[in-house]
Amino acid sequence: MNIRDLEYFHQLSLLKSYTGVAHYFGVSQPTISYAIQRLENELNCELIKKDPKHRQVNLTQQGVIFCEHVDTILKEIKRGQQEINRSLHPLPSVGFPPIISKYIFHQMVTFSDGLDFLTKVQSVSAGSSSLVSLLRQEKLSLSLLGTLHTVNIDHVISKTLLKKSFYFVMSKNNPLSHSQCLSFKDVLDQDFILLDEHNIHLEAYKQLNSRYHNKGKILFQIDDIAVIKQLIIENKGISLLTDIALDQDDNNLVKVPLKTEDDISFFISYAYPENIQLNDTLITLINLFEKIT
């Protein structure tokens, strides 16, 4: 009996959908089915009611009993992992998406006595998509996040700090750079240069692209905003970015707003697991985050 099978079963008892659990863990639906079969074989009983007429999953009496114990087991495992992690890494882990952090730290130095308190945390630099996954696993004590909606993660406390818009970013030599605003339909013939799957920007692009039957073209994806800017300056393509990704000296780049029908919001928030005890350093950090405009 392995822990991952227990996690699949526990989530299945909550979501009551094989498809939902597969999506939650980012695996195929058969993976979940095989995990449940392994547990049933080991326990020599059925845990899930076999009712093909109903799509919603329901537990058998034995499934309910087992679920109560699985819930306790998984909580204890998490507590054990947290205690071990704290013993190995006494500093709290804080997630910082690179683009958001650059924007926020630039402001923080203006109303704080420096950033010395950052020496009291273990910084984890990653895209927001990756940081959300770490928060779910309680591998972070606190994180900044960029999302397309207000943060809504089970057992995670969050607060929205800012709401920004996405822009089409292009070279000033691009013929479209003089446009007052553009729809995604207007740029379907453009090559896109995007931040990769670790960043929420790619999800924003996918949402827009799906509205237009996935006719958009991605030339290149990379987790390096400097490379993306340079390629755009050279007019190799355009990108979809928020204005916080741009600097005052990006004079060769032009940002064009999206038309109302294609407008997508970008939310900047902080979040932390509900059972994390915030120490003085984390509280100081949160207070500074809340001064950001």
C-alpha atoms as a printed R data frame, in Angstrom:
    type eleno elety resid chain resno       x      y       z
1   ATOM     1    CA   MET     A     1   0.000  0.000   0.000
2   ATOM     2    CA   ASN     A     2   1.656  3.233  -1.127
3   ATOM     3    CA   ILE     A     3   1.016  6.813  -0.067
4   ATOM     4    CA   ARG     A     4   0.110  8.045  -3.554
5   ATOM     5    CA   ASP     A     5  -2.726  5.501  -3.813
6   ATOM     6    CA   LEU     A     6  -4.040  6.732  -0.468
7   ATOM     7    CA   GLU     A     7  -3.884 10.329  -1.709
8   ATOM     8    CA   TYR     A     8  -5.822  9.408  -4.849
9   ATOM     9    CA   PHE     A     9  -8.479  7.624  -2.798
10  ATOM    10    CA   HIS     A    10  -8.778 10.484  -0.313
11  ATOM    11    CA   GLN     A    11  -9.213 13.049  -3.077
12  ATOM    12    CA   LEU     A    12 -11.733 10.790  -4.816
13  ATOM    13    CA   SER     A    13 -13.817 10.720  -1.637
14  ATOM    14    CA   LEU     A    14 -13.856 14.539  -1.722
15  ATOM    15    CA   LEU     A    15 -14.313 15.253  -5.432
16  ATOM    16    CA   LYS     A    16 -16.452 12.166  -6.183
17  ATOM    17    CA   SER     A    17 -15.122 12.134  -9.743
18  ATOM    18    CA   TYR     A    18 -12.330 10.091 -11.338
19  ATOM    19    CA   THR     A    19 -11.887 12.814 -13.957
20  ATOM    20    CA   GLY     A    20 -11.679 15.507 -11.281
21  ATOM    21    CA   VAL     A    21  -9.033 13.619  -9.306
22  ATOM    22    CA   ALA     A    22  -6.990 12.944 -12.460
23  ATOM    23    CA   HIS     A    23  -7.066 16.650 -13.283
24  ATOM    24    CA   TYR     A    24  -6.179 17.601  -9.699
25  ATOM    25    CA   PHE     A    25  -3.025 15.441  -9.725
26  ATOM    26    CA   GLY     A    26  -2.223 15.965 -13.403
27  ATOM    27    CA   VAL     A    27  -2.391 12.248 -14.262
28  ATOM    28    CA   SER     A    28  -4.551 10.080 -16.516
29  ATOM    29    CA   GLN     A    29  -7.917  8.738 -15.361
30  ATOM    30    CA   PRO     A    30  -6.771  5.085 -15.649
31  ATOM    31    CA   THR     A    31  -4.003  5.902 -13.157
32  ATOM    32    CA   ILE     A    32  -6.666  6.705 -10.563
33  ATOM    33    CA   SER     A    33  -8.728  3.624 -11.448
34  ATOM    34    CA   TYR     A    34  -5.729  1.304 -11.087
35  ATOM    35    CA   ALA     A    35  -4.837  2.871  -7.724
36  ATOM    36    CA   ILE     A    36  -8.340  2.179  -6.383
37  ATOM    37    CA   GLN     A    37  -8.184 -1.385  -7.695
38  ATOM    38    CA   ARG     A    38  -4.864 -1.941  -5.898
39  ATOM    39    CA   LEU     A    39  -6.332 -0.729  -2.625
40  ATOM    40    CA   GLU     A    40  -9.432 -2.897  -3.025
41  ATOM    41    CA   ASN     A    41  -7.256 -5.941  -3.754
42  ATOM    42    CA   GLU     A    42  -5.098 -5.292  -0.691
43  ATOM    43    CA   LEU     A    43  -8.112 -4.762   1.566
44  ATOM    44    CA   ASN     A    44 -10.086 -7.587  -0.045
45  ATOM    45    CA   CYS     A    45 -13.252 -5.474  -0.326
46  ATOM    46    CA   GLU     A    46 -14.897 -2.903  -2.541
47  ATOM    47    CA   LEU     A    47 -14.312  0.722  -1.574
48  ATOM    48    CA   ILE     A    48 -16.343  2.326  -4.381
49  ATOM    49    CA   LYS     A    49 -19.934  1.482  -5.249
50  ATOM    50    CA   LYS     A    50 -20.142  0.051  -8.755
51  ATOM    51    CA   ASP     A    51 -23.003  2.028 -10.271
52  ATOM    52    CA   PRO     A    52 -22.420  2.831 -13.970
53  ATOM    53    CA   LYS     A    53 -25.757  4.699 -14.175
54  ATOM    54    CA   HIS     A    54 -24.454  7.470 -11.913
55  ATOM    55    CA   ARG     A    55 -21.377  9.525 -12.742
56  ATOM    56    CA   GLN     A    56 -20.823 10.611  -9.153
57  ATOM    57    CA   VAL     A    57 -18.567  8.338  -7.129
58  ATOM    58    CA   ASN     A    58 -19.920  7.027  -3.826
59  ATOM    59    CA   LEU     A    59 -18.099  5.057  -1.145
60  ATOM    60    CA   THR     A    60 -19.217  1.693   0.168
61  ATOM    61    CA   GLN     A    61 -19.573  1.199   3.927
62  ATOM    62    CA   GLN     A    62 -16.028 -0.181   3.964
63  ATOM    63    CA   GLY     A    63 -14.891  2.778   1.850
64  ATOM    64    CA   VAL     A    64 -16.258  5.227   4.424
65  ATOM    65    CA   ILE     A    65 -14.475  3.406   7.259
66  ATOM    66    CA   PHE     A    66 -11.215  3.283   5.350
67  ATOM    67    CA   CYS     A    67 -11.516  6.942   4.319
68  ATOM    68    CA   GLU     A    68 -11.609  8.079   7.960
69  ATOM    69    CA   HIS     A    69  -8.344  6.281   8.649
70  ATOM    70    CA   VAL     A    70  -6.733  7.491   5.399
71  ATOM    71    CA   ASP     A    71  -7.541 11.066   6.337
72  ATOM    72    CA   THR     A    72  -5.741 10.623   9.671
73  ATOM    73    CA   ILE     A    73  -2.796  8.836   8.046
74  ATOM    74    CA   LEU     A    74  -2.244 11.543   5.431
75  ATOM    75    CA   LYS     A    75  -2.454 14.324   8.010
76  ATOM    76    CA   GLU     A    76   0.124 12.582  10.180
77  ATOM    77    CA   ILE     A    77   2.414 12.052   7.201
78  ATOM    78    CA   LYS     A    78   2.167 15.751   6.341
79  ATOM    79    CA   ARG     A    79   2.944 16.742   9.910
80  ATOM    80    CA   GLY     A    80   5.931 14.429   9.899
81  ATOM    81    CA   GLN     A    81   7.183 15.863   6.610
82  ATOM    82    CA   GLN     A    82   6.799 19.398   7.925
83  ATOM    83    CA   GLU     A    83   8.690 18.644  11.133
84  ATOM    84    CA   ILE     A    84  11.497 16.940   9.226
85  ATOM    85    CA   ASN     A    85  11.613 19.821   6.731
86  ATOM    86    CA   ARG     A    86  11.793 22.351   9.563
87  ATOM    87    CA   SER     A    87  14.619 20.390  11.186
88  ATOM    88    CA   LEU     A    88  16.556 20.344   7.912
89  ATOM    89    CA   HIS     A    89  15.622 23.870   6.852
90  ATOM    90    CA   PRO     A    90  14.902 25.959   9.934
91  ATOM    91    CA   LEU     A    91  14.195 29.035   7.806
92  ATOM    92    CA   PRO     A    92  10.637 29.327   6.461
93  ATOM    93    CA   SER     A    93  10.365 28.768   2.699
94  ATOM    94    CA   VAL     A    94   8.843 31.666   0.766
95  ATOM    95    CA   GLY     A    95   7.911 31.547  -2.914
96  ATOM    96    CA   PHE     A    96   8.838 34.448  -5.179
97  ATOM    97    CA   PRO     A    97   7.765 34.509  -8.856
98  ATOM    98    CA   PRO     A    98  10.647 36.377 -10.552
99  ATOM    99    CA   ILE     A    99   8.642 39.026 -12.461
100 ATOM   100    CA   ILE     A   100   6.291 39.801  -9.568
101 ATOM   101    CA   SER     A   101   9.165 39.871  -7.083
102 ATOM   102    CA   LYS     A   102  11.136 42.379  -9.131
103 ATOM   103    CA   TYR     A   103   8.116 44.681  -9.250
104 ATOM   104    CA   ILE     A   104   7.286 44.321  -5.559
105 ATOM   105    CA   PHE     A   105  10.858 44.541  -4.213
106 ATOM   106    CA   HIS     A   106  11.384 47.742  -6.178
107 ATOM   107    CA   GLN     A   107   8.540 49.275  -4.150
108 ATOM   108    CA   MET     A   108   9.449 47.628  -0.859
109 ATOM   109    CA   VAL     A   109  12.871 49.268  -0.691
110 ATOM   110    CA   THR     A   110  11.157 52.675  -0.729
111 ATOM   111    CA   PHE     A   111   9.180 52.121   2.477
112 ATOM   112    CA   SER     A   112  11.373 49.713   4.427
113 ATOM   113    CA   ASP     A   113  14.843 49.918   5.930
114 ATOM   114    CA   GLY     A   114  16.199 47.532   3.339
115 ATOM   115    CA   LEU     A   115  15.558 43.895   2.633
116 ATOM   116    CA   ASP     A   116  17.718 42.383   5.358
117 ATOM   117    CA   PHE     A   117  14.786 40.369   6.667
118 ATOM   118    CA   LEU     A   118  15.018 38.249   3.502
119 ATOM   119    CA   THR     A   119  18.106 36.625   5.005
120 ATOM   120    CA   LYS     A   120  15.719 35.058   7.515
121 ATOM   121    CA   VAL     A   121  13.755 33.122   4.884
122 ATOM   122    CA   GLN     A   122  14.613 30.460   2.354
123 ATOM   123    CA   SER     A   123  13.682 31.945  -1.027
124 ATOM   124    CA   VAL     A   124  12.129 29.703  -3.664
125 ATOM   125    CA   SER     A   125  12.183 31.330  -7.099
126 ATOM   126    CA   ALA     A   126   9.710 29.780  -9.545
127 ATOM   127    CA   GLY     A   127   6.754 30.577 -11.764
128 ATOM   128    CA   SER     A   128   3.344 30.917 -10.109
129 ATOM   129    CA   SER     A   129   2.053 27.622 -11.515
130 ATOM   130    CA   SER     A   130   4.904 25.772  -9.817
131 ATOM   131    CA   LEU     A   131   4.468 27.723  -6.569
132 ATOM   132    CA   VAL     A   132   0.742 26.876  -6.404
133 ATOM   133    CA   SER     A   133   1.691 23.190  -6.536
134 ATOM   134    CA   LEU     A   134   4.206 23.663  -3.696
135 ATOM   135    CA   LEU     A   135   1.597 25.474  -1.589
136 ATOM   136    CA   ARG     A   136  -0.853 22.604  -2.064
137 ATOM   137    CA   GLN     A   137   1.836 20.230  -0.807
138 ATOM   138    CA   GLU     A   138   2.579 22.596   2.105
139 ATOM   139    CA   LYS     A   139   6.202 22.844   1.021
140 ATOM   140    CA   LEU     A   140   6.053 26.636   1.309
141 ATOM   141    CA   SER     A   141   5.316 28.738   4.375
142 ATOM   142    CA   LEU     A   142   4.260 31.733   2.271
143 ATOM   143    CA   SER     A   143   4.249 32.701  -1.395
144 ATOM   144    CA   LEU     A   144   3.534 35.523  -3.760
145 ATOM   145    CA   LEU     A   145   1.379 34.379  -6.673
146 ATOM   146    CA   GLY     A   146   0.189 35.609 -10.035
147 ATOM   147    CA   THR     A   147  -3.138 34.053 -11.075
148 ATOM   148    CA   LEU     A   148  -5.937 34.593 -13.588
149 ATOM   149    CA   HIS     A   149  -8.562 34.521 -10.829
150 ATOM   150    CA   THR     A   150  -8.579 35.334  -7.140
151 ATOM   151    CA   VAL     A   151  -6.777 32.539  -5.321
152 ATOM   152    CA   ASN     A   152  -9.073 29.729  -4.196
153 ATOM   153    CA   ILE     A   153  -7.051 26.762  -2.953
154 ATOM   154    CA   ASP     A   154  -8.346 24.353  -0.322
155 ATOM   155    CA   HIS     A   155  -6.719 24.878   3.095
156 ATOM   156    CA   VAL     A   156  -4.787 27.917   1.862
157 ATOM   157    CA   ILE     A   157  -5.321 31.471   3.160
158 ATOM   158    CA   SER     A   158  -4.782 34.235   0.602
159 ATOM   159    CA   LYS     A   159  -5.237 37.938  -0.003
160 ATOM   160    CA   THR     A   160  -5.299 39.795  -3.309
161 ATOM   161    CA   LEU     A   161  -2.824 42.683  -3.440
162 ATOM   162    CA   LEU     A   162  -3.194 43.987  -7.000
163 ATOM   163    CA   LYS     A   163  -5.208 43.444 -10.171
164 ATOM   164    CA   LYS     A   164  -3.403 44.035 -13.463
165 ATOM   165    CA   SER     A   165  -4.195 43.629 -17.147
166 ATOM   166    CA   PHE     A   166  -2.429 41.706 -19.885
167 ATOM   167    CA   TYR     A   167  -1.030 43.479 -22.950
168 ATOM   168    CA   PHE     A   168   0.255 42.454 -26.342
169 ATOM   169    CA   VAL     A   169   3.921 43.432 -26.184
170 ATOM   170    CA   MET     A   170   5.739 44.002 -29.458
171 ATOM   171    CA   SER     A   171   8.587 45.815 -31.148
172 ATOM   172    CA   LYS     A   172   7.995 49.468 -31.969
173 ATOM   173    CA   ASN     A   173   8.784 48.404 -35.548
174 ATOM   174    CA   ASN     A   174   5.808 46.039 -35.648
175 ATOM   175    CA   PRO     A   175   3.031 47.550 -37.829
176 ATOM   176    CA   LEU     A   176   0.491 46.757 -35.095
177 ATOM   177    CA   SER     A   177   2.388 48.802 -32.497
178 ATOM   178    CA   HIS     A   178   0.392 51.923 -33.396
179 ATOM   179    CA   SER     A   179  -2.933 50.278 -32.564
180 ATOM   180    CA   GLN     A   180  -4.961 51.708 -29.686
181 ATOM   181    CA   CYS     A   181  -6.106 48.192 -28.745
182 ATOM   182    CA   LEU     A   182  -6.205 44.741 -30.314
183 ATOM   183    CA   SER     A   183  -8.272 41.582 -30.061
184 ATOM   184    CA   PHE     A   184  -6.655 38.165 -30.135
185 ATOM   185    CA   LYS     A   185  -8.204 37.726 -33.574
186 ATOM   186    CA   ASP     A   186  -6.157 40.703 -34.784
187 ATOM   187    CA   VAL     A   187  -2.865 38.998 -33.901
188 ATOM   188    CA   LEU     A   188  -3.539 35.459 -35.129
189 ATOM   189    CA   ASP     A   189  -0.978 35.934 -37.912
190 ATOM   190    CA   GLN     A   190   1.733 36.884 -35.378
191 ATOM   191    CA   ASP     A   191   4.281 34.494 -33.872
192 ATOM   192    CA   PHE     A   192   4.090 34.422 -30.067
193 ATOM   193    CA   ILE     A   193   7.130 34.290 -27.803
194 ATOM   194    CA   LEU     A   194   5.923 33.313 -24.343
195 ATOM   195    CA   LEU     A   195   6.922 32.504 -20.807
196 ATOM   196    CA   ASP     A   196   6.765 28.722 -20.397
197 ATOM   197    CA   GLU     A   197   4.432 26.386 -18.506
198 ATOM   198    CA   HIS     A   198   5.862 27.349 -15.103
199 ATOM   199    CA   ASN     A   199   4.220 30.753 -15.503
200 ATOM   200    CA   ILE     A   200   0.559 31.737 -15.524
201 ATOM   201    CA   HIS     A   201   1.080 33.838 -18.689
202 ATOM   202    CA   LEU     A   202   0.989 30.677 -20.788
203 ATOM   203    CA   GLU     A   203  -2.405 29.760 -19.319
204 ATOM   204    CA   ALA     A   204  -3.706 33.232 -20.247
205 ATOM   205    CA   TYR     A   205  -2.525 32.690 -23.821
206 ATOM   206    CA   LYS     A   206  -4.180 29.269 -23.962
207 ATOM   207    CA   GLN     A   207  -7.490 30.708 -22.755
208 ATOM   208    CA   LEU     A   208  -7.450 33.371 -25.446
209 ATOM   209    CA   ASN     A   209  -6.303 30.955 -28.112
210 ATOM   210    CA   SER     A   210  -9.094 28.484 -27.298
211 ATOM   211    CA   ARG     A   211 -11.678 31.207 -27.980
212 ATOM   212    CA   TYR     A   212 -10.354 31.397 -31.535
213 ATOM   213    CA   HIS     A   213 -10.174 27.649 -32.221
214 ATOM   214    CA   ASN     A   214  -6.468 27.432 -31.306
215 ATOM   215    CA   LYS     A   215  -5.349 29.258 -34.426
216 ATOM   216    CA   GLY     A   216  -2.592 31.161 -32.618
217 ATOM   217    CA   LYS     A   217   1.056 30.237 -33.236
218 ATOM   218    CA   ILE     A   218   3.748 29.858 -30.572
219 ATOM   219    CA   LEU     A   219   7.245 30.373 -31.902
220 ATOM   220    CA   PHE     A   220   9.141 29.894 -28.644
221 ATOM   221    CA   GLN     A   221   8.630 29.357 -24.906
222 ATOM   222    CA   ILE     A   222  11.221 30.045 -22.226
223 ATOM   223    CA   ASP     A   223  11.349 30.899 -18.532
224 ATOM   224    CA   ASP     A   224  13.530 33.969 -19.112
225 ATOM   225    CA   ILE     A   225  11.881 37.358 -19.574
226 ATOM   226    CA   ALA     A   226  15.147 38.980 -20.738
227 ATOM   227    CA   VAL     A   227  15.422 36.575 -23.676
228 ATOM   228    CA   ILE     A   228  11.769 37.150 -24.574
229 ATOM   229    CA   LYS     A   229  12.224 40.926 -24.580
230 ATOM   230    CA   GLN     A   230  15.317 40.706 -26.766
231 ATOM   231    CA   LEU     A   231  13.540 38.518 -29.339
232 ATOM   232    CA   ILE     A   232  10.593 40.930 -29.381
233 ATOM   233    CA   ILE     A   233  12.901 43.929 -29.868
234 ATOM   234    CA   GLU     A   234  14.373 42.091 -32.856
235 ATOM   235    CA   ASN     A   235  10.773 41.776 -34.133
236 ATOM   236    CA   LYS     A   236  10.862 37.958 -34.132
237 ATOM   237    CA   GLY     A   237   7.367 37.860 -32.635
238 ATOM   238    CA   ILE     A   238   5.095 39.345 -29.988
239 ATOM   239    CA   SER     A   239   4.243 38.320 -26.438
240 ATOM   240    CA   LEU     A   240   1.399 38.405 -23.923
241 ATOM   241    CA   LEU     A   241   2.615 40.049 -20.726
242 ATOM   242    CA   THR     A   242   1.491 42.227 -17.852
243 ATOM   243    CA   ASP     A   243   2.996 45.694 -17.591
244 ATOM   244    CA   ILE     A   244   4.923 44.723 -14.443
245 ATOM   245    CA   ALA     A   245   7.202 42.694 -16.726
246 ATOM   246    CA   LEU     A   246   8.310 45.896 -18.454
247 ATOM   247    CA   ASP     A   247  10.949 48.338 -17.217
248 ATOM   248    CA   GLN     A   248  11.265 52.067 -17.763
249 ATOM   249    CA   ASP     A   249  14.207 51.496 -20.092
250 ATOM   250    CA   ASP     A   250  12.271 49.133 -22.392
251 ATOM   251    CA   ASN     A   251  11.983 51.958 -24.921
252 ATOM   252    CA   ASN     A   252  12.001 49.634 -27.932
253 ATOM   253    CA   LEU     A   253   8.938 47.757 -26.726
254 ATOM   254    CA   VAL     A   254   5.313 48.796 -27.080
255 ATOM   255    CA   LYS     A   255   2.402 47.465 -25.020
256 ATOM   256    CA   VAL     A   256  -1.014 47.426 -26.687
257 ATOM   257    CA   PRO     A   257  -4.149 46.838 -24.546
258 ATOM   258    CA   LEU     A   258  -6.487 43.970 -25.324
259 ATOM   259    CA   LYS     A   259  -9.975 44.810 -26.525
260 ATOM   260    CA   THR     A   260 -12.706 44.465 -23.909
261 ATOM   261    CA   GLU     A   261 -13.988 41.143 -25.241
262 ATOM   262    CA   ASP     A   262 -10.543 39.559 -24.785
263 ATOM   263    CA   ASP     A   263  -9.443 41.305 -21.602
264 ATOM   264    CA   ILE     A   264  -7.965 38.943 -18.999
265 ATOM   265    CA   SER     A   265  -7.078 40.038 -15.488
266 ATOM   266    CA   PHE     A   266  -3.875 39.182 -13.640
267 ATOM   267    CA   PHE     A   267  -4.183 38.976  -9.848
268 ATOM   268    CA   ILE     A   268  -1.160 39.376  -7.584
269 ATOM   269    CA   SER     A   269  -1.700 37.796  -4.162
270 ATOM   270    CA   TYR     A   270   0.079 36.310  -1.220
271 ATOM   271    CA   ALA     A   271  -0.950 32.930   0.172
272 ATOM   272    CA   TYR     A   272   0.026 30.491   2.898
273 ATOM   273    CA   PRO     A   273  -1.215 27.102   4.167
274 ATOM   274    CA   GLU     A   274  -3.840 27.510   6.881
275 ATOM   275    CA   ASN     A   275  -1.993 25.323   9.380
276 ATOM   276    CA   ILE     A   276   1.307 27.184   9.052
277 ATOM   277    CA   GLN     A   277   2.277 29.188  12.119
278 ATOM   278    CA   LEU     A   278   3.404 32.614  10.938
279 ATOM   279    CA   ASN     A   279   6.553 33.740  12.733
280 ATOM   280    CA   ASP     A   280   7.623 37.375  13.136
281 ATOM   281    CA   THR     A   281   9.570 37.359   9.862
282 ATOM   282    CA   LEU     A   282   6.606 36.118   7.840
283 ATOM   283    CA   ILE     A   283   4.276 38.620   9.517
284 ATOM   284    CA   THR     A   284   6.720 41.431   8.682
285 ATOM   285    CA   LEU     A   285   6.851 40.242   5.096
286 ATOM   286    CA   ILE     A   286   3.052 40.125   4.813
287 ATOM   287    CA   ASN     A   287   2.748 43.644   6.242
288 ATOM   288    CA   LEU     A   288   5.176 44.891   3.603
289 ATOM   289    CA   PHE     A   289   3.309 43.049   0.832
290 ATOM   290    CA   GLU     A   290   0.106 44.808   1.863
291 ATOM   291    CA   LYS     A   291   1.682 48.228   1.287
292 ATOM   292    CA   ILE     A   292   2.251 47.463  -2.388
293 ATOM   293    CA   THR     A   293   0.288 49.553  -4.896
